[in-house]
């Protein structure tokens, strides 16, 4: 018998914070697994997911359908024990989540060395394969400069190698590095970045993020465990949604007073405030194939 957590018991301030967000089952499942379950590497009972997600206006039917679709799309492995189903990230899902985590939880970027990674995709390679590779590269923070050319100023070699291998693209791409020449204006490059990475749209999204979560920051220490969990999930869900479209450009290539920097600081501070209380709720509430939910490994935290 599952228990369902109702959003109606939450305070008016939390309802106000939630207003205007469109929460889809697949995306919410990935937020929950990426932030909560991936570090523990446990298989979570479907019933626990059905209990948790109604807080975010997702019905049991939507949760079941999402679990089925993500399994079919190779995100999850499912284990059945009697009448119960338990879902864990598959090796493919784990790789995708770990790539995203490197960006979500690393707030202090190393100084940029001025070098770009360029990926040239063979235009004669079959269209479906090119689209799959592009999707994975865009997910990893690359920007599309032209039809079959993508670029990133901070590409991680291991992450890029894993994507190329997973897409079986080794024979269909060329990788080059590039850097600017001193003495030439960076303004055309900055304009190109605004277009390739749609910075105007991302700028507006960060401003909206700050306006949504800044008012709750002062009240966060007094939230109940279930309220802390609720805010934590929405915080990371929105942060992840924007950040995975933000190329994390070096400051030299960003517009003046870029709001992404303030948004990251807000997310880091609020997340750390909510973490302990929300973990208490989760460990009391979630059931896994191993029994209770394990404690988050100490090395997994927002930095």
C-alpha positions in Angstrom: 0.0 0.0 0.0 1.6 3.3 -1.1 1.2 6.6 0.6 0.9 9.7 -1.6 2.2 13.0 -0.6 -0.2 15.9 -1.4 1.0 19.3 -2.5 -2.0 20.8 -0.8 -0.4 20.5 2.6 2.5 22.9 1.6 2.6 26.5 2.7 1.4 29.3 0.5 4.9 30.6 0.0 5.9 27.2 -1.5 2.9 27.2 -3.7 3.9 30.7 -4.9 7.5 29.5 -5.6 6.1 26.5 -7.7 3.7 28.7 -9.7 4.4 28.8 -13.5 6.6 25.7 -13.6 5.8 23.0 -16.1 6.9 19.7 -14.6 7.0 16.7 -16.9 7.2 13.1 -15.6 10.4 12.0 -17.5 12.3 15.2 -16.6 11.3 15.0 -12.9 12.3 11.4 -12.7 15.7 12.3 -14.1 16.1 15.1 -11.6 15.2 12.7 -8.8 17.6 10.0 -9.9 20.4 12.4 -10.8 20.3 14.3 -7.5 19.1 11.7 -5.0 19.5 8.1 -6.2 22.4 8.1 -8.6 25.1 8.7 -5.9 23.7 5.8 -3.8 23.6 3.4 -6.8 20.4 1.6 -5.5 17.3 0.3 -7.2 14.3 2.2 -6.0 10.9 0.7 -5.5 8.4 2.0 -8.0 5.9 2.5 -5.2 8.2 5.0 -3.5 8.3 7.0 -6.7 4.5 6.9 -6.9 4.4 8.2 -3.4 6.9 11.1 -3.9 5.9 12.5 -7.3 2.3 13.5 -6.6 3.8 16.4 -4.7 4.7 17.7 -8.1 1.3 17.1 -9.6 2.3 13.9 -11.3 -0.2 11.0 -11.1 0.7 7.4 -10.4 -0.2 6.6 -14.1 2.3 9.2 -15.3 5.0 7.9 -13.0 4.5 4.3 -14.3 4.4 5.4 -17.9 7.6 7.4 -17.4 9.4 4.5 -15.7 8.4 2.3 -18.6 9.6 4.8 -21.3 12.9 5.6 -19.6 13.6 1.8 -19.4 12.8 1.4 -23.1 15.1 4.3 -23.8 18.0 2.6 -21.9 18.0 5.0 -18.9 16.8 2.4 -16.4 17.3 -1.3 -15.5 14.4 -2.9 -13.8 14.5 -5.7 -11.2 11.3 -7.5 -10.3 10.8 -9.1 -6.9 7.4 -10.7 -6.4 4.9 -8.0 -7.4 7.3 -5.2 -6.9 9.4 -3.4 -9.5 12.7 -1.7 -8.6 14.3 0.8 -10.9 18.0 1.7 -11.1 20.0 3.7 -13.6 21.5 1.5 -16.3 25.1 1.8 -17.3 24.0 4.1 -20.2 21.8 6.2 -17.8 24.6 6.4 -15.2 27.1 7.7 -17.8 24.6 10.4 -19.0 23.8 11.4 -15.4 27.5 11.6 -14.4 28.3 13.8 -17.4 25.5 16.2 -16.2 26.6 16.0 -12.6 30.1 17.2 -13.5 28.4 20.5 -14.6 25.6 20.7 -12.1 27.7 20.3 -8.9 31.0 22.0 -9.9 30.5 25.7 -9.2 34.2 26.7 -9.2 35.4 26.5 -12.8 39.2 26.4 -13.5 40.6 29.4 -15.4 40.1 29.1 -19.2 43.2 28.4 -21.2 41.7 30.0 -24.3 41.4 26.7 -26.2 38.3 25.5 -28.0 37.3 21.9 -28.9 35.8 21.7 -32.3 33.8 18.6 -33.5 33.3 18.3 -37.3 30.7 15.6 -38.2 30.9 13.9 -41.6 27.9 15.3 -43.6 27.7 12.0 -45.5 27.1 10.0 -42.3 23.5 8.8 -42.0 21.2 11.5 -40.7 19.8 9.6 -37.7 23.3 8.9 -36.4 24.3 12.5 -36.8 21.2 13.7 -34.9 22.0 11.3 -32.1 25.5 12.5 -31.8 24.5 16.1 -31.9 21.9 15.6 -29.2 24.4 14.0 -26.9 27.0 16.8 -27.6 24.4 19.5 -27.0 23.4 17.8 -23.7 27.1 17.9 -22.8 27.3 21.7 -23.3 28.5 22.0 -26.9 27.1 24.8 -29.1 26.3 24.4 -32.8 28.3 26.8 -34.9 27.2 25.4 -38.3 25.2 22.4 -39.6 27.8 19.8 -38.7 30.3 21.8 -36.6 30.0 22.0 -32.8 32.3 23.8 -30.3 33.0 23.9 -26.6 35.5 26.1 -24.6 35.7 23.7 -21.6 35.1 20.2 -23.1 36.2 17.4 -20.9 38.1 14.8 -22.9 36.8 11.8 -21.0 33.2 12.8 -21.4 33.7 13.6 -25.0 35.4 10.3 -25.7 32.6 8.4 -23.9 30.0 10.1 -26.1 31.9 9.4 -29.3 32.3 5.8 -28.4 28.7 5.3 -27.3 27.5 6.8 -30.6 30.0 4.7 -32.6 31.2 7.9 -34.3 34.9 7.4 -34.3 35.1 7.0 -38.1 32.7 9.9 -38.8 34.1 12.9 -36.9 37.2 15.1 -36.8 38.3 16.7 -33.6 40.4 19.9 -33.6 41.4 22.4 -31.1 41.5 26.1 -31.8 42.5 29.4 -30.1 42.2 33.1 -30.9 45.0 35.2 -32.2 46.1 38.1 -30.0 45.4 41.6 -31.4 42.0 40.9 -32.9 38.7 42.0 -31.3 36.7 39.4 -29.4 33.5 41.2 -30.2 32.6 39.1 -33.3 33.3 36.0 -31.2 31.1 37.2 -28.4 28.3 37.8 -30.9 28.8 34.3 -32.4 28.5 32.8 -28.9 25.3 34.7 -28.2 23.8 33.1 -31.4 25.3 29.6 -31.1 24.4 29.2 -27.4 21.2 31.3 -27.4 22.6 33.4 -24.5 19.7 35.9 -24.5 17.2 33.1 -23.7 19.5 31.6 -21.1 20.0 35.1 -19.5 16.3 35.5 -19.1 16.0 32.0 -17.6 18.6 32.7 -15.0 16.9 36.0 -14.0 13.6 34.1 -13.6 15.4 31.4 -11.5 16.8 34.0 -9.1 13.4 35.7 -8.8 11.8 32.3 -8.0 14.2 31.0 -5.4 15.8 34.0 -3.7 12.6 34.8 -1.7 12.6 31.4 -0.1 16.3 31.4 1.0 15.8 33.2 4.3 13.0 30.8 5.4 14.9 27.6 4.3 16.4 26.7 7.7 13.0 26.6 9.3 11.4 24.3 6.6 10.1 20.8 7.6 11.9 17.8 6.1 9.2 17.2 3.6 9.2 20.9 2.6 13.0 20.9 2.3 12.8 17.9 0.0 10.1 19.7 -2.1 12.2 22.9 -2.5 15.4 20.9 -3.1 13.9 18.9 -6.0 12.4 22.0 -7.6 15.7 24.0 -7.1 17.8 21.3 -8.8 15.2 20.6 -11.4 15.1 24.2 -12.6 18.9 24.7 -12.1 19.6 21.5 -14.1 17.1 22.5 -16.8 18.8 25.9 -17.4 22.4 24.8 -16.8 22.3 22.0 -19.3 21.6 24.7 -21.9 24.2 27.1 -20.5 27.6 26.4 -22.1 29.4 27.7 -19.0 31.4 30.1 -21.2 34.5 31.7 -19.7 33.8 35.1 -18.2 35.8 36.8 -21.0 33.1 35.6 -23.4 30.1 36.5 -21.3 27.9 39.6 -21.5 28.4 42.1 -18.6 26.7 41.3 -15.3 25.8 37.8 -16.4 23.1 36.5 -14.1 24.2 32.9 -14.3 27.0 33.7 -11.8 24.5 34.9 -9.1 22.2 32.1 -9.9 24.9 29.5 -9.2 25.8 31.1 -5.9 22.1 31.1 -4.9 21.7 27.5 -5.8 24.8 26.4 -4.0 23.9 28.2 -0.8 20.2 27.1 -0.8 21.0 23.5 -1.6 23.5 23.2 1.2 20.8 24.6 3.6 18.2 22.1 2.5 20.4 19.0 2.2 20.4 17.6 5.7 16.7 18.1 6.4 15.6 16.7 3.0 17.9 13.7 3.4 16.2 12.9 6.7 12.8 12.8 4.9 14.1 10.6 2.1 15.8 8.0 4.3 12.6 7.7 6.3 10.4 7.4 3.2 12.1 5.6 0.3 12.3 1.9 -0.1 14.9 0.2 -2.3 15.8 -3.3 -3.3 18.4 -3.3 -0.5 15.9 -2.1 2.1 16.2 1.5 3.3 17.7 4.2 1.3 21.5 4.5 2.0 23.1 7.7 3.2 24.6 9.8 0.4 28.3 9.2 0.1 30.2 12.0 1.7 32.2 12.9 -1.4 28.9 13.6 -3.3 27.9 17.2 -2.6 27.6 20.5 -4.3 31.0 22.2 -4.4 
